[in-house]
Amino acid sequence: MAFVVSAFGCGTPLGHDAEVSDRNEYIAARVKVALMREAGLDAAPINITVRNGVVTLGGFVEKEPQRQAAEKAAAHVTGVDSVINQIQVK
């Protein structure tokens, strides 16, 4: 039993990587929800990647205001430190 406790509490790089990965996935899911709630924005073609609180948006939208709305919505999600907007207007 002591082995299990020490294995989880030792802060190994593998444990840290898994924690960071889970946090990134959680933020990405929250960003997707925020984009889906944005009026006039089709979130389906927008790709989201997260690395240490930095969100990168990719894909395509029809108009520039949609591109800007996606960036703004992503930036307001808790845990997002910055947004890199690579969305292209068709």
Secondary structure, DSSP 8 states (H G I E B T S, - for coil): -HHHHHHHHS--HHHHHHHHHHHHHHHHHHHHHHHHHSTT---TTEEEEEETTEEEEEEEESSHHHHHHHHHHHHTSTT--EEEE--EE-
